Amino acid sequence: MSRVRVVILIGLMLCLNGCAKYNIRKQLETFLSQEVRFPSEMVCCTRDTIEVRTLTDSIPRLVIYVDSTQCSSCRVGHLSEYIPLQEKSKQTESFMLTIILSPPEKDYGYIAHLLETYKYPFPVYLDKEHSFRKENEFIPDDTRFHAFLTDRFRHPVFVGDPTRSDRMR
């Protein structure tokens, strides 16, 4: 009798695992079929300035999106991981690195201060109003979908953070 229970339990676990993979595959299909929209204006922090900018060009972009559920200050501290990608972006001119931080409202000033302190060699966009998320509701909550490459028509063509895996890079 206990063997039957073990077999049933293993069978259920395999089914649940298959369902999870199916759900992720379905989310990926939906995600890849959409057009990413950038808010009309976002605060852009560069090495030298903080200004409001509009992303209107049609350049492929590697988007790294950090929403308010993630530790924004932790992510700001690790943005140096993207410096090699920024250098590759400048060398090849085949894509533009676009980092969008959407911190909780209470952390906004602190995050802006951190960006001024670190002075990264690439622009980091601050989305105070969480407009990026509002305009792209199809982006899943799963943070694995928060790093992606778009084509020049702003359709995602690759999902994943290249700093997390040499194979992805």
Residue frames as qw, qx, qy, qz and C-alpha x, y, z in Angstrom:
[[0.000, 0.885, 0.466, 0.000, 0.00, 0.00, 0.00],
 [0.298, -0.802, 0.085, 0.510, 2.82, 2.46, 0.81],
 [0.425, -0.092, 0.590, 0.681, 4.44, 1.81, -2.57],
 [0.193, 0.664, 0.638, 0.339, 1.23, 2.85, -4.30],
 [0.173, -0.935, -0.220, 0.220, 1.17, 6.09, -2.33],
 [0.419, -0.544, 0.354, 0.635, 4.78, 6.82, -3.24],
 [0.360, 0.216, 0.679, 0.603, 4.08, 6.18, -6.92],
 [0.052, 0.832, 0.530, 0.153, 1.00, 8.41, -6.81],
 [0.303, -0.861, -0.026, 0.407, 2.95, 11.15, -5.02],
 [0.419, -0.297, 0.506, 0.693, 5.76, 11.01, -7.58],
 [0.274, 0.483, 0.691, 0.463, 3.20, 11.10, -10.39],
 [0.070, -0.923, -0.372, 0.065, 1.54, 14.18, -8.92],
 [0.375, -0.710, 0.192, 0.565, 4.89, 15.93, -8.52],
 [0.397, -0.005, 0.627, 0.671, 5.77, 15.24, -12.15],
 [0.149, 0.711, 0.624, 0.289, 2.39, 16.57, -13.28],
 [0.197, -0.925, -0.182, 0.270, 2.80, 19.77, -11.25],
 [0.422, -0.478, 0.393, 0.663, 6.28, 20.27, -12.66],
 [0.328, 0.297, 0.688, 0.575, 4.91, 19.84, -16.18],
 [0.008, 0.867, 0.495, 0.061, 2.14, 22.36, -15.46],
 [0.311, -0.810, 0.050, 0.495, 4.67, 24.92, -14.21],
 [0.389, -0.198, 0.567, 0.698, 6.77, 24.51, -17.37],
 [0.213, 0.572, 0.692, 0.386, 3.65, 24.84, -19.51],
 [0.115, -0.923, -0.323, 0.176, 2.65, 28.07, -17.70],
 [0.345, -0.643, 0.280, 0.624, 6.12, 29.57, -18.17],
 [0.357, 0.098, 0.689, 0.623, 6.12, 28.57, -21.84],
 [0.101, 0.761, 0.611, 0.192, 2.68, 30.19, -22.27],
 [0.219, -0.892, -0.093, 0.386, 3.86, 33.40, -20.52],
 [0.402, -0.384, 0.476, 0.681, 6.93, 33.47, -22.77],
 [0.298, 0.399, 0.708, 0.501, 4.84, 33.10, -25.93],
 [0.029, -0.899, -0.436, -0.002, 2.54, 35.92, -24.85],
 [0.365, -0.769, 0.103, 0.514, 5.47, 38.11, -23.83],
 [0.418, -0.188, 0.567, 0.685, 7.32, 37.63, -27.13],
 [0.240, 0.555, 0.681, 0.413, 4.23, 38.57, -29.15],
 [0.120, -0.905, -0.347, 0.214, 3.88, 42.03, -27.56],
 [0.414, 0.640, -0.046, 0.645, 5.38, 45.44, -28.27],
 [0.511, -0.439, -0.394, 0.626, 7.27, 47.06, -25.41],
 [0.071, 0.867, 0.208, 0.447, 6.27, 50.67, -24.80],
 [0.483, -0.073, -0.367, 0.792, 8.48, 53.12, -23.00],
 [0.098, -0.806, -0.451, 0.370, 6.95, 55.93, -20.94],
 [0.372, 0.867, 0.152, 0.293, 6.91, 59.31, -22.65],
 [0.126, 0.786, -0.391, 0.461, 9.35, 60.72, -20.10],
 [0.857, -0.410, -0.246, 0.190, 11.61, 59.24, -17.46],
 [0.246, -0.911, 0.328, 0.038, 14.32, 60.73, -15.28],
 [0.882, 0.342, -0.203, 0.252, 17.68, 59.71, -16.72],
 [0.501, -0.802, 0.293, 0.139, 20.73, 59.55, -14.47],
 [0.795, 0.499, -0.203, 0.278, 24.04, 59.59, -16.30],
 [0.714, -0.084, -0.280, 0.637, 27.57, 60.00, -15.04],
 [0.261, 0.089, -0.078, 0.958, 27.31, 63.80, -15.20],
 [0.310, -0.132, -0.052, -0.940, 23.64, 64.79, -15.19],
 [0.184, 0.378, 0.873, -0.248, 20.13, 63.99, -14.09],
 [0.268, 0.216, -0.217, -0.913, 17.57, 65.02, -16.69],
 [0.686, 0.336, 0.513, -0.392, 14.21, 64.02, -18.13],
 [0.040, 0.335, -0.738, -0.585, 14.50, 62.07, -21.38],
 [0.807, 0.292, 0.172, -0.483, 12.21, 60.40, -23.88],
 [0.423, -0.219, 0.828, 0.297, 13.10, 57.05, -25.49],
 [0.626, 0.580, 0.156, -0.497, 11.87, 57.51, -29.04],
 [0.193, 0.567, -0.701, -0.387, 14.56, 55.93, -31.21],
 [0.946, 0.121, -0.038, -0.299, 14.20, 52.58, -32.95],
 [0.242, 0.568, -0.773, 0.145, 17.37, 50.93, -31.69],
 [0.794, -0.216, -0.567, -0.025, 17.32, 47.38, -30.34],
 [0.254, -0.677, 0.404, -0.560, 17.54, 47.55, -26.56],
 [0.548, -0.097, -0.784, 0.273, 18.70, 45.25, -23.82],
 [0.416, -0.627, -0.016, -0.658, 16.20, 46.20, -21.12],
 [0.409, -0.091, -0.777, 0.469, 16.91, 45.52, -17.46],
 [0.400, -0.582, -0.198, -0.679, 13.81, 46.34, -15.46],
 [0.291, -0.068, -0.769, 0.566, 13.88, 46.49, -11.65],
 [0.360, -0.622, -0.440, -0.538, 10.40, 46.90, -10.24],
 [0.300, -0.631, 0.297, -0.650, 9.34, 48.08, -6.80],
 [0.926, -0.326, -0.032, -0.190, 9.13, 44.54, -5.41],
 [0.849, 0.163, -0.237, 0.443, 12.89, 44.08, -5.74],
 [0.516, -0.695, -0.061, 0.498, 15.58, 45.63, -3.58],
 [0.453, 0.872, 0.058, 0.175, 16.41, 48.68, -5.69],
 [0.191, -0.889, 0.417, -0.016, 19.41, 49.76, -3.62],
 [0.745, -0.249, 0.596, 0.168, 20.85, 46.23, -3.86],
 [0.723, 0.518, 0.389, 0.241, 20.44, 46.26, -7.64],
 [0.191, 0.969, -0.130, 0.086, 22.01, 49.74, -7.93],
 [0.457, -0.710, 0.530, 0.081, 25.03, 48.41, -6.06],
 [0.685, -0.063, 0.685, 0.242, 25.40, 45.58, -8.59],
 [0.575, 0.782, 0.132, -0.201, 24.87, 47.58, -11.79],
 [0.074, -0.734, 0.603, 0.303, 28.64, 47.43, -12.37],
 [0.619, 0.021, 0.778, 0.107, 27.96, 43.90, -13.69],
 [0.579, 0.705, 0.408, -0.027, 26.52, 45.59, -16.79],
 [0.068, -0.822, 0.327, 0.462, 29.64, 47.62, -17.65],
 [0.345, -0.197, 0.797, 0.454, 30.99, 44.90, -20.02],
 [0.371, 0.575, 0.720, 0.110, 27.60, 44.84, -21.78],
 [0.118, 0.928, 0.109, -0.335, 27.69, 48.62, -22.11],
 [0.203, -0.611, 0.572, 0.508, 31.17, 48.39, -23.65],
 [0.379, 0.145, 0.852, 0.330, 29.97, 45.69, -26.06],
 [0.284, 0.796, 0.515, -0.144, 26.99, 47.88, -26.91],
 [0.034, 0.884, -0.173, -0.432, 29.29, 50.78, -27.80],
 [0.305, -0.384, 0.743, 0.456, 31.68, 48.58, -29.80],
 [0.286, 0.239, 0.875, 0.310, 29.09, 46.80, -31.90],
 [0.271, 0.172, -0.020, -0.947, 26.40, 49.51, -31.97],
 [0.299, -0.159, -0.855, -0.393, 23.92, 46.65, -32.34],
 [0.449, -0.654, -0.604, -0.082, 21.90, 47.39, -29.20],
 [0.033, -0.592, 0.277, -0.756, 21.56, 49.91, -26.41],
 [0.370, -0.218, -0.798, 0.423, 21.62, 49.02, -22.72],
 [0.326, -0.512, -0.131, -0.784, 18.51, 50.40, -21.03],
 [0.331, -0.182, -0.806, 0.455, 18.23, 50.04, -17.27],
 [0.366, -0.541, -0.221, -0.724, 14.91, 51.07, -15.74],
 [0.233, -0.103, -0.783, 0.568, 14.56, 51.30, -11.97],
 [0.417, -0.535, -0.343, -0.649, 11.10, 51.68, -10.51],
 [0.273, 0.032, -0.761, 0.587, 11.76, 51.93, -6.78],
 [0.245, -0.702, -0.656, 0.131, 9.11, 52.31, -4.10],
 [0.053, 0.886, 0.149, 0.437, 8.19, 55.98, -3.69],
 [0.572, -0.816, 0.075, 0.039, 9.79, 56.18, -0.23],
 [0.771, -0.284, 0.321, 0.471, 13.17, 55.02, -1.67],
 [0.571, 0.751, 0.214, 0.254, 13.23, 57.27, -4.75],
 [0.028, -0.964, 0.239, -0.111, 15.46, 60.01, -3.27],
 [0.640, -0.539, 0.536, 0.115, 17.89, 57.48, -1.84],
 [0.804, 0.261, 0.460, 0.271, 18.15, 55.62, -5.16],
 [0.397, 0.887, 0.040, 0.231, 18.80, 58.90, -7.04],
 [0.300, -0.867, 0.397, -0.033, 21.52, 59.70, -4.49],
 [0.784, -0.233, 0.543, 0.191, 23.12, 56.27, -4.98],
 [0.717, 0.552, 0.317, 0.283, 23.17, 56.72, -8.74],
 [0.130, 0.963, -0.159, 0.176, 24.86, 60.11, -8.34],
 [0.535, -0.686, 0.493, 0.029, 27.43, 58.47, -6.07],
 [0.810, -0.020, 0.545, 0.216, 28.22, 55.46, -8.28],
 [0.240, 0.740, -0.296, -0.554, 28.33, 57.44, -11.56],
 [0.741, 0.121, 0.641, 0.159, 27.84, 54.47, -13.86],
 [0.127, -0.337, 0.505, 0.784, 29.08, 54.90, -17.47],
 [0.069, -0.319, -0.796, -0.510, 25.59, 54.25, -18.84],
 [0.372, -0.292, 0.012, -0.881, 22.22, 55.91, -18.37],
 [0.118, -0.270, -0.920, 0.259, 19.89, 54.57, -15.71],
 [0.292, -0.404, -0.335, -0.799, 16.25, 55.57, -15.99],
 [0.047, 0.134, 0.755, -0.640, 14.19, 56.20, -12.87],
 [0.308, -0.383, -0.644, -0.586, 10.50, 55.49, -13.24],
 [0.093, -0.070, 0.566, -0.816, 8.97, 57.27, -10.27],
 [0.612, 0.082, 0.088, -0.782, 5.39, 56.85, -11.46],
 [0.518, -0.023, 0.855, -0.022, 5.78, 53.14, -12.36],
 [0.556, 0.566, -0.079, -0.604, 4.72, 54.07, -15.90],
 [0.233, 0.400, -0.836, -0.293, 6.81, 51.35, -17.54],
 [0.140, 0.097, 0.964, -0.206, 4.84, 48.67, -15.72],
 [0.434, 0.506, 0.433, -0.606, 1.51, 50.38, -16.44],
 [0.483, 0.606, -0.315, -0.548, 2.27, 50.60, -20.16],
 [0.465, 0.335, -0.806, -0.150, 3.51, 47.00, -20.32],
 [0.695, -0.292, 0.382, -0.535, 1.06, 45.06, -18.17],
 [0.938, 0.207, -0.230, -0.154, 1.85, 41.90, -20.15],
 [0.335, 0.523, -0.702, 0.349, 5.28, 41.63, -18.49],
 [0.769, -0.370, -0.520, -0.028, 4.96, 38.79, -15.97],
 [0.482, -0.832, 0.186, -0.201, 5.72, 39.34, -12.29],
 [0.936, -0.136, 0.118, 0.303, 8.37, 36.61, -12.59],
 [0.154, -0.877, 0.270, 0.368, 11.68, 38.55, -12.48],
 [0.604, -0.083, 0.646, 0.460, 13.19, 36.21, -15.08],
 [0.399, 0.674, 0.527, 0.330, 11.13, 38.19, -17.60],
 [0.125, -0.958, -0.107, 0.235, 12.49, 41.55, -16.41],
 [0.223, -0.607, 0.532, 0.547, 15.63, 41.34, -18.55],
 [0.703, 0.449, 0.546, 0.076, 15.09, 41.09, -22.28],
 [0.236, -0.254, 0.456, 0.820, 16.37, 42.16, -25.68],
 [0.514, 0.668, 0.387, -0.375, 14.04, 43.93, -28.10],
 [0.562, 0.314, 0.465, 0.607, 14.36, 44.30, -31.84],
 [0.140, -0.003, 0.079, 0.987, 14.19, 47.72, -33.47],
 [0.374, -0.420, -0.487, -0.668, 10.40, 47.44, -33.54],
 [0.301, -0.398, 0.509, -0.701, 10.41, 46.99, -29.75],
 [0.918, -0.129, -0.198, -0.318, 9.28, 43.37, -29.76],
 [0.542, -0.581, 0.604, -0.057, 11.10, 41.12, -27.29],
 [0.758, 0.440, -0.454, -0.159, 13.31, 38.60, -29.09],
 [0.607, 0.139, -0.691, 0.367, 15.28, 37.19, -26.16],
 [0.579, -0.720, -0.027, -0.381, 14.44, 36.86, -22.48],
 [0.877, -0.294, -0.190, 0.328, 17.04, 36.56, -19.74],
 [0.199, -0.952, 0.218, 0.077, 19.80, 38.48, -18.02],
 [0.786, 0.488, -0.312, 0.215, 23.14, 37.90, -19.79],
 [0.002, -0.670, 0.584, -0.459, 25.06, 38.77, -16.61],
 [0.753, -0.322, 0.414, -0.397, 23.56, 35.73, -14.90],
 [0.896, 0.054, 0.434, 0.079, 24.94, 33.17, -17.34],
 [0.200, -0.497, 0.587, 0.607, 27.95, 32.95, -19.67],
 [0.344, 0.270, 0.849, 0.298, 25.84, 30.81, -21.99],
 [0.204, 0.844, 0.474, -0.146, 23.25, 33.61, -22.30],
 [0.109, -0.803, 0.218, 0.545, 25.93, 36.22, -22.89]]
